[in-house]
Amino acid sequence: MHPTSHPPSRCPGPLDRRTWLKIGGLNLGALAVGLQPSLSGVLAAAEQQTEINKDFSVILFWANGGPSHLDLFDLKPAAPVEFRGPFKPIRTTVPGMEITELLPRLAGIADKFTLLRSLHHERNEHSGGTHRFLSGYPSRAANLNHGEYPEIGSLVTRTLDGDLPAAISRPREIPLFAANTSFYGGGPAYLGPAYAPYMPAPNPSTATGDNEYDPVPIYNTGGGQDDLAISRAGVLSLNRRMGLLQNLDALPRQLDRSGSMAALDRFQQHAVGMLSSTRTREAFDLDREDERTRDRYGHTHFGKSLLTCRRLIEAGVRFVQCQAEFRLQPETGVTSNWDDHSVNSHIFKALEEKLPSFDESVSALIEDLSLRGLDRHVLFIFCGEFGRTPKIMYNSPDRRPGRDHWNKAMSVLLAGGDLKMGQIIGKTSAKAEEPVERVMDSNCLLATLYRRFGIDTDRTYLDNSGRPIAILPSGAPIRELF
């Protein structure tokens, strides 16, 4: 038996009419996409039907590279100088909660967010860590461009899509899953390309080890050319979109392995529907926003990205993920992400450059969600694949400071989602080296999200070899949030 498979359940006994209707629908859907389900598999799928929460969505603002927990949300002012860094902690509106002095606006609305300080996992490389964090499974490969197991956005999309046959499913006018670009180590894996995020203008470099790419917009940059290509003509001119032809060339091979040729039709139908949709086009159009709202978010990459994320959620997208990228001054660093090794950037100057914009735009989004009543339905998450080394490193030739990868501790900021805000969950050691209170695997965060979506994490999908793989192998929802 595959290590992630579940033992067969006992015989369910006589079946009622409702169960037989479920079985019939599931079997028809399976046959339409080229699968050959056994009766036991169909019965198991019928038992896994849960009540999906249709009023919950996620915005994941992903700090690709790994943000420093010691310098943002888990400062250790009493630690030795080689650990603590130059920034001072400041009080927030929540008693006992302190964050970096570079985030004063967030400090003023701390009652609207919660900090998780005790998550960890076992992978210490970028794509392996991203894959582990977003799928819940460790990958076999260390530096993988695309996931071996599906990331959470793809699994949410697959489950919300249900089991209707692809041949009769209605093309979408708005995607369920959207992103600015591919994640290094992410992707739909064996679910197939129909469950990849909708990306209006992705950069293929973001799914590689290259970390010097420019920030990838999820918003329309203007300038007289519709770089989102949201038009029927754009659908017909696929060669104008970076990397899409290569992706389409790879589709038949991927589909042959999964045995699901109908996914290609589904992929194309949804692409045409979304790219020609008025709803999609309007969701990406920031000119439709009030000028005061745009000013509040800031006319920056962070601000435009997060405002677009909110607009996508309001239009009906259920999972939006966006890399939190920032182009540093050349003398500060060569990267646009949060991979603050000393050879990449002067970590403290990098934070001084990016955090004012981050503070402005993230606080604006959190307040905006609250004012609109969306905080009851939308969860905002800021995190990366891991934290940074507690000890400051000086590995560059000019001996500038940096911090390396650290999977043993990290900080995650959560806001909204009808969860309990205004608290700190977990605690790390005196040097922020590892959790010492409420120690949690990062899968606990995934389990929390799946619970809010109403998705049973024991539900299985077949991988490319036909083995049933559970949505999540382990992890319990974080009880303090409910």
PLY file of the C-alpha trace (Angstrom):
ply
format ascii 1.0
element vertex 482
property float x
property float y
property float z
element edge 481
property int vertex1
property int vertex2
end_header
0.00 0.00 0.00
1.24 3.51 -0.81
2.37 5.27 2.39
-0.23 8.00 1.94
-3.08 5.63 1.11
-5.81 4.96 3.62
-6.97 1.44 4.56
-10.24 0.37 2.99
-13.30 1.19 5.07
-15.83 -1.42 6.15
-18.71 -2.37 3.91
-21.22 0.51 4.02
-24.22 -1.81 3.78
-27.37 -1.09 1.77
-27.27 2.17 -0.16
-30.04 4.71 -0.25
-31.26 6.55 -3.37
-29.23 9.69 -2.59
-25.99 7.70 -2.40
-26.75 5.95 -5.68
-27.32 9.35 -7.31
-23.93 10.47 -6.00
-22.32 7.34 -7.36
-23.94 7.81 -10.73
-22.73 11.40 -11.03
-19.23 10.55 -9.89
-18.96 7.57 -12.21
-20.16 9.59 -15.22
-17.65 12.33 -14.41
-14.85 9.84 -14.03
-15.62 8.13 -17.31
-15.84 11.47 -19.11
-12.24 12.27 -18.17
-10.91 8.87 -19.12
-10.63 7.25 -15.69
-11.60 3.68 -14.84
-12.94 3.79 -11.28
-13.66 0.70 -9.28
-16.90 0.45 -7.32
-14.99 0.75 -4.05
-13.31 3.91 -5.32
-16.61 5.42 -6.36
-18.16 4.55 -3.00
-15.23 6.16 -1.23
-15.64 9.30 -3.33
-19.34 9.43 -2.49
-18.57 9.20 1.22
-16.09 12.07 0.89
-18.68 14.61 -0.22
-18.70 17.47 2.30
-20.53 20.73 2.69
-18.34 23.22 0.81
-18.16 26.73 2.26
-19.16 28.97 -0.61
-18.40 32.16 1.34
-14.71 31.75 2.09
-11.73 32.93 0.03
-7.99 33.38 0.54
-5.44 35.99 -0.48
-1.94 34.56 -0.10
0.76 37.27 -0.25
3.80 35.07 -0.65
7.22 36.32 0.48
9.17 34.15 -1.95
12.62 33.50 -0.52
11.60 33.48 3.13
11.12 36.63 5.27
13.15 37.12 8.44
10.94 36.40 11.43
13.46 38.06 13.78
13.28 41.36 11.92
9.51 41.56 11.29
7.20 39.83 13.77
9.34 37.98 16.33
12.07 40.37 17.45
14.43 39.37 20.24
15.84 42.61 21.69
17.53 40.78 24.57
19.42 38.38 22.28
23.16 38.87 21.64
24.00 41.51 19.02
24.99 38.88 16.45
21.38 37.65 16.50
19.02 40.50 17.20
19.60 42.92 14.31
19.33 46.73 14.39
15.56 47.22 14.53
13.67 47.93 17.72
10.32 46.36 18.60
7.32 48.64 19.08
4.09 48.08 20.96
0.88 47.36 19.11
-2.79 47.76 19.99
-2.73 44.19 21.33
-1.17 43.98 24.82
2.03 41.94 24.78
2.35 41.93 20.98
5.36 43.75 19.56
6.54 44.00 15.95
9.31 45.85 14.13
9.44 49.63 14.30
9.33 49.66 10.48
5.64 48.64 10.53
3.89 51.40 12.53
0.61 51.26 10.61
0.24 47.54 11.16
1.07 48.08 14.84
-1.96 50.39 15.02
-4.39 47.71 13.75
-2.95 44.63 15.48
-6.42 43.74 16.78
-7.29 42.88 13.16
-4.55 40.27 12.65
-3.00 37.29 14.39
0.63 36.17 14.40
1.66 32.52 14.24
5.18 32.22 15.65
5.67 28.48 16.05
5.26 26.83 12.65
8.05 24.74 11.19
8.77 21.97 8.67
11.73 19.87 7.56
12.72 21.38 4.16
15.41 24.07 4.01
15.66 24.78 0.28
13.44 27.22 -1.62
11.42 25.02 -3.97
11.39 22.07 -1.57
10.25 24.36 1.23
7.59 26.00 -0.94
6.34 22.60 -2.08
6.25 21.30 1.50
4.50 24.40 2.83
1.82 24.64 0.12
1.14 20.96 -0.54
1.74 19.42 2.89
3.94 16.72 1.35
7.75 16.51 1.15
8.99 16.21 -2.42
11.47 13.60 -3.57
13.50 16.22 -5.45
15.17 19.09 -3.62
15.29 21.81 -6.29
12.15 21.09 -8.25
10.64 23.64 -10.61
7.11 22.23 -10.43
5.35 20.38 -7.63
5.14 16.61 -7.24
1.96 17.08 -5.18
-0.69 19.74 -5.82
-0.50 23.07 -4.03
-3.48 24.11 -1.93
-4.95 26.50 -4.53
-5.14 23.71 -7.11
-6.74 21.30 -4.62
-9.28 23.91 -3.56
-10.15 24.53 -7.21
-10.46 20.82 -7.95
-12.73 20.24 -4.98
-14.89 23.31 -5.58
-15.23 22.25 -9.21
-16.93 19.07 -8.05
-17.23 15.97 -10.19
-19.19 17.24 -13.16
-17.96 15.82 -16.46
-15.62 18.20 -18.24
-17.73 17.86 -21.38
-20.74 19.54 -19.75
-19.03 21.86 -17.27
-19.71 25.49 -18.00
-16.70 27.63 -19.03
-15.91 30.10 -16.28
-16.15 33.86 -16.61
-13.90 34.33 -13.60
-11.17 31.93 -12.40
-11.47 30.11 -9.09
-7.69 30.27 -8.66
-5.56 33.21 -9.82
-1.92 34.21 -9.41
0.53 36.73 -10.76
3.06 34.05 -11.73
4.22 30.48 -11.01
5.74 29.53 -7.67
9.11 27.76 -7.55
8.08 24.26 -6.43
4.34 24.85 -6.83
1.73 23.78 -9.37
-1.22 21.41 -9.83
0.94 18.25 -10.22
-1.19 15.18 -11.03
-4.45 17.16 -10.97
-3.45 18.47 -14.38
-3.21 21.91 -16.02
-6.93 22.61 -15.71
-6.27 23.28 -12.02
-3.25 25.55 -12.39
-3.83 29.18 -11.44
-5.00 31.67 -14.02
-1.96 33.92 -14.61
-2.51 36.92 -16.88
1.17 37.59 -17.69
3.46 35.08 -15.94
7.25 35.05 -16.04
8.63 31.49 -16.47
11.76 32.47 -14.51
9.72 32.52 -11.30
9.42 28.72 -11.42
13.20 28.28 -11.55
16.13 28.98 -9.27
16.57 32.40 -10.88
15.89 35.01 -8.20
16.79 38.21 -10.06
13.60 38.62 -12.12
11.64 41.85 -11.92
8.39 41.94 -9.95
5.58 40.35 -11.98
2.38 42.43 -12.04
-1.04 40.92 -11.41
-2.52 44.27 -12.42
-2.68 45.93 -15.82
0.41 48.12 -16.15
-1.11 50.31 -18.89
1.16 52.11 -21.30
-1.12 51.67 -24.29
-0.86 47.87 -24.42
-3.13 45.43 -22.62
-0.45 43.21 -21.17
-3.12 41.05 -19.57
-4.39 40.17 -23.07
-7.95 40.01 -21.80
-9.71 39.90 -25.14
-10.87 37.30 -27.61
-8.09 38.40 -29.94
-5.64 37.73 -27.15
-6.88 34.18 -26.89
-6.30 33.61 -30.59
-2.81 35.15 -30.47
-1.28 32.78 -27.95
2.22 33.53 -29.17
1.98 36.97 -27.57
1.94 35.51 -24.07
5.27 34.56 -22.60
5.82 30.85 -22.26
2.24 29.79 -23.04
3.13 27.97 -26.24
5.70 25.89 -24.37
3.09 25.07 -21.75
0.59 24.03 -24.41
3.21 21.85 -26.10
3.75 20.05 -22.79
0.05 19.49 -22.16
-0.48 16.32 -24.23
2.40 14.55 -22.45
1.07 15.54 -19.04
-2.46 14.54 -19.97
-1.38 11.22 -21.40
0.30 10.37 -18.12
-2.81 11.25 -16.12
-5.18 9.63 -18.63
-7.38 12.72 -18.62
-7.45 14.07 -22.17
-10.70 15.95 -21.49
-8.73 18.31 -19.24
-7.32 19.96 -22.37
-10.79 20.96 -23.55
-11.62 22.17 -20.06
-8.39 24.18 -19.91
-9.00 25.82 -23.27
-12.69 26.50 -22.65
-12.01 28.16 -19.33
-9.13 30.17 -20.82
-11.36 31.50 -23.62
-14.18 32.22 -21.20
-12.00 34.09 -18.73
-9.91 36.02 -21.24
-12.98 37.31 -23.08
-15.04 37.92 -19.94
-16.16 41.41 -18.97
-16.06 40.35 -15.30
-12.43 39.25 -15.57
-11.40 42.36 -17.47
-13.08 44.65 -14.95
-11.55 42.82 -11.98
-8.05 43.66 -13.23
-8.94 47.29 -14.05
-7.75 49.48 -11.18
-9.06 52.59 -12.94
-12.52 51.48 -11.80
-11.46 52.04 -8.18
-12.05 55.25 -6.29
-8.92 57.45 -6.35
-8.89 57.73 -2.55
-8.83 53.95 -2.27
-5.91 53.72 -4.69
-4.08 56.41 -2.73
-4.65 54.50 0.52
-3.13 51.30 -0.90
-0.29 53.26 -2.50
0.75 53.63 -6.13
3.39 50.94 -5.73
3.80 47.34 -6.82
2.65 46.14 -3.38
-0.32 48.52 -3.36
-1.53 47.78 -6.89
-1.06 44.05 -6.35
-3.07 43.86 -3.14
-5.84 46.12 -4.44
-6.14 43.85 -7.49
-6.22 40.81 -5.20
-9.17 42.32 -3.33
-10.96 43.10 -6.60
-10.43 39.53 -7.83
-11.91 38.14 -4.62
-14.93 40.43 -4.95
-15.39 39.23 -8.53
-15.58 35.61 -7.38
-12.04 34.23 -7.30
-11.70 31.86 -4.34
-7.90 31.64 -4.01
-5.53 34.42 -5.08
-1.79 34.06 -4.62
0.66 36.81 -5.40
4.38 37.02 -4.88
5.34 39.94 -2.62
8.19 41.21 -4.77
10.08 44.49 -4.52
12.84 45.86 -6.73
15.69 47.02 -4.48
18.18 49.75 -5.22
21.19 48.20 -7.03
23.53 49.04 -4.19
21.21 47.27 -1.72
20.69 43.98 -3.52
20.20 42.10 -6.77
16.98 40.23 -5.95
13.33 41.24 -5.92
12.34 38.59 -3.37
13.02 37.95 0.35
16.03 35.66 -0.06
18.26 37.92 2.01
21.60 36.14 2.01
24.44 38.61 2.29
25.47 37.70 -1.27
22.01 38.75 -2.47
21.36 41.86 -0.42
22.14 43.89 2.66
19.20 42.48 4.61
18.64 45.46 6.88
18.83 48.05 4.09
16.52 45.84 2.02
13.94 45.80 4.81
14.27 49.55 5.29
13.48 50.00 1.59
10.55 47.60 1.23
8.78 47.65 4.60
7.33 51.20 4.38
5.51 50.22 1.18
4.57 46.86 2.69
3.22 48.58 5.82
1.14 50.99 3.77
-0.43 48.46 1.41
-0.97 45.52 3.78
-2.55 47.73 6.47
-4.75 49.31 3.77
-5.95 45.88 2.60
-6.68 44.66 6.13
-8.64 47.83 6.94
-10.43 47.71 3.59
-11.53 44.12 4.11
-12.87 45.10 7.54
-14.72 48.20 6.29
-16.36 46.21 3.50
-17.34 43.35 5.81
-15.11 41.03 3.81
-13.05 40.08 6.86
-15.82 37.59 7.72
-15.28 35.77 4.42
-11.74 36.54 3.22
-8.52 35.45 4.89
-5.32 37.35 4.13
-2.06 35.49 4.70
1.49 36.82 4.57
4.33 34.32 4.81
7.11 32.61 2.88
8.49 29.09 2.70
10.52 29.49 5.91
12.25 32.05 8.15
15.87 33.21 8.22
18.82 32.16 10.36
18.78 33.71 13.83
22.49 34.43 13.56
23.47 37.22 11.17
25.80 35.99 8.42
28.53 37.88 6.53
29.24 35.71 3.48
29.58 38.34 0.77
33.00 39.68 -0.28
32.15 43.11 1.13
31.00 41.57 4.43
27.49 43.01 4.33
24.94 41.39 6.67
22.45 38.73 5.65
20.53 35.77 7.01
20.34 32.29 5.45
17.49 29.75 5.16
15.85 28.60 8.40
13.00 26.08 8.30
12.97 25.48 12.07
10.99 28.65 12.83
8.98 31.26 10.93
6.27 33.85 11.43
2.93 33.99 9.61
0.49 36.92 9.62
-3.23 36.13 9.27
-6.08 38.65 8.97
-9.81 38.08 8.62
-11.43 34.85 7.50
-13.94 34.98 10.39
-11.13 33.67 12.59
-10.04 34.96 15.99
-7.75 37.94 15.51
-5.66 40.04 17.88
-3.51 37.28 19.32
-0.11 35.63 19.20
-0.09 31.86 18.82
3.14 30.10 19.71
6.50 31.23 21.00
10.11 30.72 19.93
13.26 30.42 22.02
15.28 33.41 23.27
17.17 33.60 19.96
14.17 32.65 17.77
15.90 29.41 16.85
12.94 27.06 17.33
9.41 26.97 18.73
9.13 26.31 22.46
5.37 26.79 22.96
2.49 25.48 20.82
4.88 23.79 18.40
3.11 23.15 15.07
3.95 21.62 11.73
3.12 24.00 8.88
0.41 21.52 7.84
-1.67 22.85 10.72
-2.13 26.07 8.77
-3.19 24.10 5.68
-5.60 22.06 7.78
-7.09 25.33 9.08
-7.64 26.63 5.56
-9.21 23.40 4.35
-11.53 23.40 7.34
-12.70 26.94 6.52
-13.27 25.91 2.91
-15.32 22.95 4.17
-12.96 20.48 2.52
-12.30 17.07 4.08
-8.52 16.58 4.09
-8.99 12.79 4.02
-10.51 13.05 0.57
-8.32 11.44 -2.07
-7.46 12.09 -5.70
-5.66 9.69 -8.01
-2.06 10.46 -8.91
-0.64 9.67 -12.35
-0.11 6.02 -11.45
-3.69 5.63 -10.21
-2.90 5.67 -6.49
-5.32 7.53 -4.19
-3.53 10.39 -2.42
-5.14 12.24 0.48
-5.44 16.01 0.22
-3.33 16.35 3.38
-1.32 13.59 5.04
-1.33 15.10 8.54
-2.04 18.26 10.50
-4.87 19.51 12.70
-6.63 22.90 12.41
-5.24 25.54 14.78
-7.86 25.51 17.55
-7.01 28.99 18.87
-8.24 30.53 15.63
-11.79 29.19 15.99
0 1
1 2
2 3
3 4
4 5
5 6
6 7
7 8
8 9
9 10
10 11
11 12
12 13
13 14
14 15
15 16
16 17
17 18
18 19
19 20
20 21
21 22
22 23
23 24
24 25
25 26
26 27
27 28
28 29
29 30
30 31
31 32
32 33
33 34
34 35
35 36
36 37
37 38
38 39
39 40
40 41
41 42
42 43
43 44
44 45
45 46
46 47
47 48
48 49
49 50
50 51
51 52
52 53
53 54
54 55
55 56
56 57
57 58
58 59
59 60
60 61
61 62
62 63
63 64
64 65
65 66
66 67
67 68
68 69
69 70
70 71
71 72
72 73
73 74
74 75
75 76
76 77
77 78
78 79
79 80
80 81
81 82
82 83
83 84
84 85
85 86
86 87
87 88
88 89
89 90
90 91
91 92
92 93
93 94
94 95
95 96
96 97
97 98
98 99
99 100
100 101
101 102
102 103
103 104
104 105
105 106
106 107
107 108
108 109
109 110
110 111
111 112
112 113
113 114
114 115
115 116
116 117
117 118
118 119
119 120
120 121
121 122
122 123
123 124
124 125
125 126
126 127
127 128
128 129
129 130
130 131
131 132
132 133
133 134
134 135
135 136
136 137
137 138
138 139
139 140
140 141
141 142
142 143
143 144
144 145
145 146
146 147
147 148
148 149
149 150
150 151
151 152
152 153
153 154
154 155
155 156
156 157
157 158
158 159
159 160
160 161
161 162
162 163
163 164
164 165
165 166
166 167
167 168
168 169
169 170
170 171
171 172
172 173
173 174
174 175
175 176
176 177
177 178
178 179
179 180
180 181
181 182
182 183
183 184
184 185
185 186
186 187
187 188
188 189
189 190
190 191
191 192
192 193
193 194
194 195
195 196
196 197
197 198
198 199
199 200
200 201
201 202
202 203
203 204
204 205
205 206
206 207
207 208
208 209
209 210
210 211
211 212
212 213
213 214
214 215
215 216
216 217
217 218
218 219
219 220
220 221
221 222
222 223
223 224
224 225
225 226
226 227
227 228
228 229
229 230
230 231
231 232
232 233
233 234
234 235
235 236
236 237
237 238
238 239
239 240
240 241
241 242
242 243
243 244
244 245
245 246
246 247
247 248
248 249
249 250
250 251
251 252
252 253
253 254
254 255
255 256
256 257
257 258
258 259
259 260
260 261
261 262
262 263
263 264
264 265
265 266
266 267
267 268
268 269
269 270
270 271
271 272
272 273
273 274
274 275
275 276
276 277
277 278
278 279
279 280
280 281
281 282
282 283
283 284
284 285
285 286
286 287
287 288
288 289
289 290
290 291
291 292
292 293
293 294
294 295
295 296
296 297
297 298
298 299
299 300
300 301
301 302
302 303
303 304
304 305
305 306
306 307
307 308
308 309
309 310
310 311
311 312
312 313
313 314
314 315
315 316
316 317
317 318
318 319
319 320
320 321
321 322
322 323
323 324
324 325
325 326
326 327
327 328
328 329
329 330
330 331
331 332
332 333
333 334
334 335
335 336
336 337
337 338
338 339
339 340
340 341
341 342
342 343
343 344
344 345
345 346
346 347
347 348
348 349
349 350
350 351
351 352
352 353
353 354
354 355
355 356
356 357
357 358
358 359
359 360
360 361
361 362
362 363
363 364
364 365
365 366
366 367
367 368
368 369
369 370
370 371
371 372
372 373
373 374
374 375
375 376
376 377
377 378
378 379
379 380
380 381
381 382
382 383
383 384
384 385
385 386
386 387
387 388
388 389
389 390
390 391
391 392
392 393
393 394
394 395
395 396
396 397
397 398
398 399
399 400
400 401
401 402
402 403
403 404
404 405
405 406
406 407
407 408
408 409
409 410
410 411
411 412
412 413
413 414
414 415
415 416
416 417
417 418
418 419
419 420
420 421
421 422
422 423
423 424
424 425
425 426
426 427
427 428
428 429
429 430
430 431
431 432
432 433
433 434
434 435
435 436
436 437
437 438
438 439
439 440
440 441
441 442
442 443
443 444
444 445
445 446
446 447
447 448
448 449
449 450
450 451
451 452
452 453
453 454
454 455
455 456
456 457
457 458
458 459
459 460
460 461
461 462
462 463
463 464
464 465
465 466
466 467
467 468
468 469
469 470
470 471
471 472
472 473
473 474
474 475
475 476
476 477
477 478
478 479
479 480
480 481
